[in-house]
Amino acid sequence: MCSYRLFTSRWLLAVFGMSFAWVAQAVSAPPTFETSYSAKLYGFNVTANSRLSPLPNGNYEYTFNADSMVGKVTEKTEVSWDTKEQRILPQHYIYQRKSVGKDRNEELVFDWAANKVTNVKSGKIQELDATKNFQDSLSYQVQLSQDLIAGKKQFEYSVTNGRKIKQYKFEIIGEEILNTPLGDVKSVKVKRTRDKSDLVTYAWFAKDFQYLLVRLQQEENGSAYTIYISKASINGKAIEHF
């Protein structure tokens, strides 16, 4: 398995939907945040950072970066928030990987007026169904947090990379008190479900801190890989202790 499989952001979140007694509610625009994570993978120290920040045009930019001795992954997406539909709309997605092996670059441009997405690298145009919650490989993470804040119970997203569309399904499987470098935190534990696969992903989100991701674990063929939160801020305010 490639070391960067753990830290590409499309791997970073994956998670959701059981039956807790939460009432779905309208939510405001996403809270801005900045987080850092750390792990050790195949003997290499890996650090990852994510940030959601406002843009002058009223949209948001969500960025993800991962670094290790073998390379670097950078992703970013510009998104807008549809208050009426309570959903994130991706506008422009960029993926860059520089590593010891082959470098990789992708860029997607979404045209919601025409319900299509264009892969800038290949020129391929993919039609979108306006009734579905289409996301890119990064924006669905913001939608996921918003759906948790809204108290939703079931989570499924149509995620496109400009070549094909995958369905991401999640379920809530419980609540736990986690010990983290920032202290003990009440968390919701979620699971990404996959059909016909031994790969299982669990994620823990801080209930009292806008559902920030505090831990993620992937299990496959008897092995487990885990990342932990090491630093966080919400709406510009640093979290010193959960």
Buried (B, 14 or more C-beta within 10 A) or exposed (E): EEBBBBBBBBBBBBBBBBEEEEEEEEBEEBBBBBBBBBBEBEEEEBBBBBBBEEEEEEBBBBBBBBBBEBBBBBBBBBBBBEEEEBBBBBBBBBBBBEBEEEEEEBBBBBEBEEBEBBBBEEEEEBEBEEEEBBBBBBBBBBBBBBBBBBEBBEBBBBBBBBEEBEEBBBBBBEEEEBEBEBEEBBBBBBBBBBEEEEEBBBBBBBBEBBBBBBBBBBBBEEEEBBBBBBBBBBEEEEBEEB
